[in-house]
Amino acid sequence: MSLPALLPESLIQQLSERFGKRFSTAEAVRAHHGHDESHFPDALPDGVVWPHSTAEVVEVVNLCRSHQVPLIPFGAGSSLEGHILATRGGLTLDMSEMNQVLAIHNEDMDAVVQPGVTRKTLNAALHGSGLFFPIDPGADASLGGMASTRASGTNAVRYGTMRENVLALEVVLADGRVIRTGGRARKSSAGYDLTRLFVGAEGTLGVITEVTVRLHPLPEAVSSATCSFPDVASAVQTVIQTIQLGVPVARIELLDALTVHAVNRYSKTSLPESPMLFFEFHGSPNGVEEQARTVQEIAADNGGEGFEWATRPEDRSRLWQARHDVLYASLALQPGSRGISTDVCVPISRLAEAIAGAQAAIAESGLTAPVVGHVGDGNFHVVILTTPDDPAQVHAAEELGRRIVECALALDGTCTGEHGIGIGKCDFLLAEHGEGVAVMAALKAALDPLNLMNPGKVLRTREKS
């Protein structure tokens, strides 16, 4: 049972008068904004407000600062590390109604959007332009949330992550100032790179109110394929050789045998239940054919067999939808379970060691934990299934997650390739960056001295006395 709203009465009155029905302290509304796709316990905000403009965000920020109330930006609620949980109460700023595509510049291949625009909405607006926005984390996440968590996904091996595809941001700072972090030029050496500072800051340094993103030409030809392997090591070796040869694949996804089994049950597919790679190739018809032929030869040398092609759009969509549904397919393996979804990323040459280390840790734990990954850039995920009301099992799952991260760090990798830090990986951030975390804390203190911007995320900051 959540506590009743704890916002100061004066703030409630001001927000009610200013925003009317766009401000709520209703239990159901707060509950909707008090959980994400992570395994962490729900943490409800004390109220929710829906702004429609940058000016309104400034108003809310100023009100929260004057009342010293925490402020938590909310996009689509699809994050996996507790980014939007109101662990210290406060006000959730739901950006979903700031959902306008403000400009599309076809000649310059960029677009300017409000933060509540989702990736599918942007691509629908681009229909007929010959351009698309390629970052695909699976969920129909908001562009503001994707920028805040430095998201990537299945296309990152060819098109990069949000880090490479955000040109500029408009941000409201904790003191109410509005800044622009850059322009639409494709490169700049003017001053500090403020765009990269806020991309991945998870709402702890300011509220993103506008995003300028790169667009890319739609490929002339697209082909997808699946290939089975005798073991994970053979599949990973195929990935490493493909990348090292410079084959410009758009996507390479790994599913271990347990994941394929889960996908078959959930998505009603009939894939061979052995370790498998999903490929996608983009380019000219001849280029796609050449890429596919090269990869098929590499796979065959590593024991890969049963190449199955999907060239029709509907077949490709079904294949990739099955891949995107892996989290739900995994949870269905153990009805009533929750998944602790961890992700790590390592240099491509260390990928085989990292996955082997993860699989050894899984075997020792005795837990059910499918492995899946965007292995073309060294990033993979483990979905550790747990029974929520079994503390011992939850503890074992958290210990397994810790071992997987420690293995990745020992291989010069990172504790998170795309999920972010949130509340779940603060300790690992310290292990990864050491004294660099003190620099991050200094930036946080300079920009948010009252620690009101999404407190408790990324850095373990002290409560304001």
N, C-alpha and C positions, 0 to 999 in steps of 0.2 A: 504494500500500500504506500503510495507516494504521499508526501506531506502537502498540505495546502500551499497556495502561492505565498511566497515570502518576500515579494517585492515591496519596497516602501509604498505606503498608501499614496503619498504625494506623486510618486512616479507612476503608479497605476492610473491615477486621475489624469495626469498629463498625457500619458499614452492613449488612454481611452478617448479623451477629448480630441486629440490630434489625429488618431488613426481609426477611431470607430471600430467597425467590425474587423478591421485589419490588425487588431490587437486582441489577444485572447489569453485568459488564464484557465480555460476549461480543462478539466482532467483529461479528456480524450485527446485534445489538441496537444497538450503537454506530453502525453504518453507517446503520441506519434513521433514527436521530436526528441524523445528521450532514449531512442535505441537506433542502432545501425545494423550492419551485417556482421558485426564482430561478435565474439563470445562473451564480452564483458557485460556485467549486470546493467540493466537500464538505469539511467540517471536523468531524471526529468528536469527541464528548465522550470523556472517559476512563472514564465510567460513567454509568448511568442508574438512577434510583430512581422508584418509583410510589407517591406518598403517597395515603392514604385520608381524611385529615382535616387541619384547620388545625393541630391539635396536632402532627401528624407533619411538616407543612411547617416548623413552628417548630424541631423537632428537627434537620431537615436543614440549615436555615439556620444554626443555632447550630454544628453540626459543621463546615460549610463555613467559617464565620468563624474557628473555632478553628484550622483547618488552612490558612487563607488559600487556599481553593480556589474558583475561579469557579463560579457557579451560573446555569444557563440554563433558564428556564421553557419548557415545550414544550406546545403545545395539540394541533393536528391536523397541523401541518407543512405548511400550505398557504400560508404567507407568501411574498412575492415580492421581498423586499429582504434576504434573508439573516438575518432576525431570530433564528432558532434555531440558527445555525451556531456551533459551539464554536471560534471562531477563536483562543482562548487556552487551549483544553483545558478541563478541569473536569468538573463533574457536571451532567447534564441532569435536570431535575425534570419528569417526564412527568405532566401533570395529568389524563390521560384517564380514570383510574379514580375521580376525584372528579367523578362524573357524575350526581348526584342533583338532581332538581327538588325543592327544599326546601319551597316554598310557592307557591300560586297564590291571589291575592286578586282574585276576579272583580269584586267591587264597587268596588275601588280601581283595577282594571286595572293590576296589576303582578305580578311573579313574582320569587321569590328562588331562585337556582340556584347549584350549585357550578360552578367554572370549566370543568370538562371536558364539561359539557352542550353539545351542538351545537344549532344553530338548528333543525334538522329535528326533533331529539328534543324540544325545547321545544314546537314547534308540534304535534307528535303528542300531547304531554301536554295541550295546550289544546283538543284535538278535542272538540267538543260544547259548549264554553264560550261560543261566539260571539266569542271574542277570538283574536288572533294576534300574533306577533312579526314585524315587517315587514322588519327589516334583512337583506338578502340579497346577500352578496358573491359569490355564485356557488358557491363551494366550501361543503361542509357543515362550516364552521369551528366551533371551540369558542367559547363565549361569553366565556371568559377571554381567549383570543387575540384575538377581535374587539374587546374592550374595550382590550386592550393596544396594538393598532395603530390604534385609532379608525376601525374599518372602516365601510363604508357599502354601496354597491352600487346595484342598479337601482331600488330604491324610494325612494332618498334624496330625490328631488325633492319628494315629498309627505310622507314620514314622518321625514325627517332622518337623521342618522348615529348611530353609537354615542354620540357626544358628547351628543346630545339625548335619547337613550333609556336611558342608564344613570342611575339615581337615586342609587345608593350602592354602595360596595364594601367588602369586608373585605380587608385587605392585611397581609401579614407583612413587616415592615421588615428591613433588613439586620442590625440589632442584636437581632432576635428578637421585638420588640414586635409586638403585633397591634392594628391600629387599624380603626375603622369611619369611613368618610368622610362618612356622612350617614344619613338615615333614609328612610322611605317617603312623606314629605310631598312634594307636587308642587312646592313652592317653599320656599326658606329663605334668609335673609340672615344666618345665624349663622356669622360668622368666614370664614376663607379657604375657597375652593372646592377642597377636597382631592380631591373626586371627579374634577374636571376635570384635576387635576394628574396623577393616575395613569392616566386614560383617554388613551391615546396615548403613555405612557411606555415602552412596549415592554419591560417587565420590568427596566428599568434602575434603578428606584427601590424596588422591592419585588415580592413575589409575590402576585398576586390569588388569594384563596381563596374568595370569594363575590361574586356579582353580583346586584344588584337592578335589574330592567329594567322599563321601561314596556311595557304591552301596548296594543293598539288594537282597536277593534271590527272584526269581519269586515265588509267591504262587502256591502251587499244585492245589488248587481249588479256584475259585472266584464265588461269587454269589451276585447279586444286587436285591434290592426290593424297592417298594414304599408302603407307607401306609398313608391313609387320617385320619384326626382328626377333631373333631367338632370345635376346636378353637386352636389358637396358644399356649395358656397356656398348654393344654393337650399334645401337641407335645413336648414342651420344657420339661415338667415333664418327658416324656419318655426318652429324651436325658439325663437328669440329673441322673435318676435311672440307665440307661444303663452304664454310665461312673462310677458311684459310685459302681456298682456291679463288675466293672473290666472286663466287656465284651470287648475283644480286637477287636472292629470293626475297619475297615480301613477308612470308611467315614460315616459321618452322616450330611446330608445337609437339612436345613429347607427352605421351600418356603411357603410364606403366600398365601392366596387365590388369591390376585391380581397378584402375580408372576406366579402362576399356569395358570391363565387365559392368561397372556401374553405369556407364553411358548406354550400353546396350539395353540394360533394364529400364533406365529412365526415359531414354529418347527413342526406344523401339528400333534401334539400329541393329545390324547384324555383322558388326566388325569382328575380325579374328581376335580372340581374347589373349593377346600376347603384347609385349611392348610395341608401341606404334608411333610413327611420326606422321603428322599432318603437314603438308606443304601447300604453299600458294605461290604462284609465279605471276608477275605483272610485267607487261612490256608490249612490244610488237609481236605479231603472230610468230614470226621466225625467232625472235629473241626468246619468247616463252618456250617454244619447242626446244631450242638449244639448251636453255637452263634446265628444263625437265629431263632431257636426255642425259646431261652431265650428272645431275643428282641421282638419277636412276642407276647409272653406272657405279657411282660411289656407294650407293646403298647396296647394290648387288655384291660388291667386293666385301661388304661387311655383313653379309648373310641376309640382307633385306630381300623380301619376296612379296609377291601379291600386290604389286602396284595397281591401285584402283584410281581411275581418273574421274574427275567431276568437272565438266566444262560448261554444262548448262547452268544458268544463274540459280534456278530453283534447287538443283542438286548441291551446288556450292553453299547456298544459304542454309540448307538442311544440315550439311556437314559442319559448318562453323557454328550454327546454333547449338548443335550437340556439344561442341567444344565449349561454348560459353556457358552451357548448363552444367558443367562439371561439378561446381560446388553443390548444386541441388541434387545432382545424381549421386554424389558422394554421401550426402546426408541421408539419402534414401536407403543406403546400404544398412543403416542402423537406425530404424525409425525411433523418433524421440530424442535423437542425439543432437548435439550442437558441434559445430566444427571450429577448431582453432586453426585458422588458416594463416600459415606463416610463409613469407617469401624471402629468398636470399638471392644474391647475384654474385657471380665470380667471373674472373677472366676466362675467356672461352677455353683456353688451354687447360684450365683446372676444373672444368665442368664435370668430367668423368669422376674425378676424385671426390668432388663435393656431393654428387648424387650417390656415389657408393657409400660415402660416410653417412649420408642421411638414411639410406636403406638399412645400413648396419644398425644404426640407432633405433630405427623403427622396429626391426626384428627383435632387438633386445628388450624393447619396451613392452612388446606383446599387444600394442594398440593397433587399431585399424587406421591406416593413414595412406590414402592414395597420393601418388606423386604425379604432378602435371607441370608443364613449364613452357615459357617462351624461350626455349633453349637456344634460339638463334643468337641471342645476345647474352647468354649465360645466366638467365633468370629462371628459377623454378620455384614451385609452390608445393607445400605439403599440407593436406587437409587432415588434421588430426581429429578423429571422432571421439567424443566424450559423452558420458551421461551427466547432465548438469547437476543432478542431486547426489553425485558420488564424489565427495571431495578428494578421495585418494586417487581416483582416475583423472580428475581435473589436474591435480598436482603432477601426476605422471605425464600428462600431456604437456603441461607447461615445461617440465624438465626436458621432455623430448624436443620441444621447440627451442629451448636454450642450447641443447647439444648441436642441433642443426645450424643455428646461427654461429656458434663458436667454431664449428668446422669451417664455415664459409669465411669467417674473419681470419682464420689461420691460413687460408688459401688466398689472401689478399683480396677478399671480396667485401661485400657490404651486408649489413643486417637486414636491409630491405631494398629491393630493386624498384618497387613501385607502390607498395601499400602505404608507405610512410611510417612515421614514428608513433603519432597519436599518444595514447597512454600506455601502450603495450611494449614499446621498445626503447624507452628512455635510458634504461641501464645499458643496453647494447650500444646506443649512440655514444655514450661515454667510453665504452670499450673500444669503439671504432675510431673516434676522433680525439680522445685524450684532451689535451689543453685547448683544442679547437672548440670544445663545448663551452669553455669559459669565454671565448670570443663571442660565441652565439648568445650567451647569457648577457654579455655587455651590450650587444645590439638590442636585445629584448628590453633591457632596463632603460636604454636610451630612448627607445620608441614607445615603450609602454610602461612607464615608471610605476603605475598603480597596479600593474599585472591584471588588467581587466580583459584583455583580448585573448579569448579561448584559453584561460589559465589551466595549467596542469598538463598541457599537450607539448610534445617535443622535449621540453626542458622541465626538470623537477624543480620548479621555482618555489620559494618560500611564500607562505601566506602573508598578505599585507596586514601588518598589525594596526 
